[in-house]
Amino acid sequence: MKIVVGYVSVEGQTRRIAGEIAAHVENSGQAAVIMNIAEMPEYTLERPDRIILCSPIHAGRYPSAFVDFVHREAEWLNAVPSAFVSVTLSIISEDAEERAAARHYPQQLLAETGWKPKAIHDAAGALRFTEYDFFKRWMMKRISRAEGGPVDTARDHEFTDWPKLYGFVDAFLSGVA
């Protein structure tokens, strides 16, 4: 089977998640092609057996490059078994309303674009304090503190649950998801 793993990344964690998914697919004996959707004007590869798309949520929205791609390619995406990995720190929030909102973001995207993936996974992202500028580091530290999260800005903090993500990918590839 050939699996396309497409992604858009803002701070790098979604790119890492897509890379891990592609590596996991290949370790399971399948072929994986990874593509940065933001750098592709349109999909031009041959039709894969399955596709997994990954995108982060920032300020309550998916990046416009991702939304534009899904709008443009919805008919094709619906013709191939597809899955969606939505990446946000809100999914691990202490606030139940924030977690509920994070679970609702994919539904809003699907309603807007007409894409109908077979499976959706909510993945937590990372706090990349070492890569933020002064203002963003200060802002993210305040948000993290309010959430009871880490405030050590000398290092990055990753929250992606890799075993859960790999289980999702395995279930999708086997047709269970």
C-alpha positions in Angstrom: 0.0 0.0 0.0 1.1 3.6 -0.7 0.2 6.1 2.0 0.5 9.9 1.5 1.1 11.9 4.7 0.4 15.5 4.0 0.9 18.3 6.5 1.0 22.0 7.2 3.1 23.1 10.2 3.5 26.5 11.9 6.0 25.8 14.7 7.3 22.4 13.7 5.4 19.9 15.9 2.9 19.0 13.2 5.8 18.4 10.7 7.4 16.1 13.4 4.0 14.3 13.8 3.7 13.8 10.0 7.3 12.5 9.9 6.7 10.1 12.7 3.5 8.9 11.0 5.4 8.3 7.7 8.2 6.5 9.6 5.6 4.3 11.4 3.9 3.5 8.1 7.2 2.4 6.6 8.1 0.4 9.6 4.9 -1.5 9.2 6.0 -2.5 5.7 4.0 0.1 3.7 5.3 2.8 1.4 4.9 6.4 2.7 5.2 9.7 0.8 5.4 12.8 2.9 4.4 16.2 1.5 4.3 19.7 2.8 0.9 21.0 1.6 1.9 24.6 2.1 4.6 24.2 -0.6 2.3 22.5 -3.2 0.0 24.5 -5.4 -2.0 21.3 -6.2 -1.8 17.6 -5.6 0.1 16.0 -8.6 1.2 12.6 -7.4 -0.4 9.4 -8.5 -3.4 8.3 -6.4 -2.4 6.6 -3.1 -4.2 3.8 -1.4 -4.8 6.0 1.7 -4.0 9.6 2.8 -3.4 11.1 6.3 -3.5 14.9 6.6 -2.1 16.7 9.6 -2.7 20.3 10.6 -2.3 22.5 13.7 -4.8 24.8 15.1 -3.6 28.3 16.0 -5.8 31.0 17.4 -8.8 28.8 16.7 -8.1 28.3 13.0 -6.3 25.9 10.8 -3.6 27.5 8.5 -5.1 29.0 5.3 -2.8 26.8 3.2 -4.3 23.7 4.7 -7.9 24.9 4.4 -7.4 26.0 0.8 -5.9 22.6 0.0 -8.8 20.7 1.5 -11.3 22.9 -0.3 -9.6 22.5 -3.6 -9.0 18.7 -3.2 -12.1 17.6 -1.3 -13.6 15.6 -4.1 -10.3 13.7 -4.6 -9.8 13.3 -0.8 -13.3 11.8 -0.5 -12.5 9.3 -3.2 -9.6 7.8 -1.2 -9.7 6.5 2.4 -8.4 9.4 4.4 -7.7 10.4 8.0 -7.1 13.7 9.7 -4.8 14.5 12.6 -5.7 17.8 14.2 -2.9 19.2 16.4 -3.6 21.5 19.3 -2.5 22.0 22.9 -6.1 22.7 23.8 -6.9 19.0 23.7 -5.0 18.6 27.0 -6.4 21.7 28.7 -7.7 21.4 32.2 -10.7 23.3 31.0 -13.4 21.0 29.7 -14.8 23.8 27.4 -11.4 24.2 25.8 -11.1 20.5 25.2 -14.6 20.4 23.7 -13.8 23.3 21.4 -10.6 21.5 20.3 -12.7 18.4 19.4 -15.1 20.6 17.5 -12.5 22.3 15.2 -12.3 19.4 12.8 -16.1 19.3 12.5 -16.1 23.0 11.5 -13.4 22.3 8.9 -15.3 19.4 7.4 -18.6 21.2 7.3 -16.8 24.1 5.5 -14.9 22.0 3.0 -17.0 19.0 2.4 -14.2 16.6 3.2 -15.3 13.4 4.9 -12.2 11.6 6.4 -12.8 8.1 7.7 -11.1 8.8 11.0 -10.0 11.9 13.0 -7.4 12.0 15.8 -6.8 14.9 18.1 -3.1 15.2 19.0 -1.5 17.4 21.5 1.3 19.6 20.2 4.3 21.1 22.0 5.5 24.2 23.7 8.6 25.3 21.8 9.8 27.9 24.2 13.4 27.9 22.8 12.1 28.8 19.3 9.7 31.6 20.3 10.6 35.3 20.2 10.5 37.2 23.4 6.8 38.2 23.2 5.5 34.8 22.2 7.6 33.1 24.9 6.2 35.5 27.5 2.6 35.0 26.2 2.9 31.2 26.0 4.4 31.0 29.5 1.5 33.0 30.9 -1.0 30.7 29.2 0.9 27.6 30.3 1.0 28.8 33.9 -2.7 29.5 33.9 -3.3 26.0 32.7 -1.0 24.5 35.3 1.5 23.6 32.6 5.3 23.9 32.4 6.9 27.3 32.6 10.5 26.4 32.2 11.3 28.4 29.1 14.9 27.1 28.9 13.6 24.0 27.2 10.8 22.8 25.0 7.9 20.6 26.3 6.3 18.0 24.1 2.8 16.6 24.8 2.1 14.4 21.8 1.0 10.9 23.0 3.0 8.9 20.5 1.6 5.4 21.4 -1.9 6.7 21.0 -1.0 8.3 17.6 0.6 5.1 16.4 -2.5 3.1 17.5 -4.7 5.5 15.5 -2.5 5.1 12.4 -2.5 1.3 12.8 -6.3 1.2 13.2 -6.8 3.5 10.1 -4.4 1.4 7.9 -6.1 -1.8 8.9 -9.5 -0.3 8.1 -10.7 -0.5 11.7 -10.9 3.3 12.3 
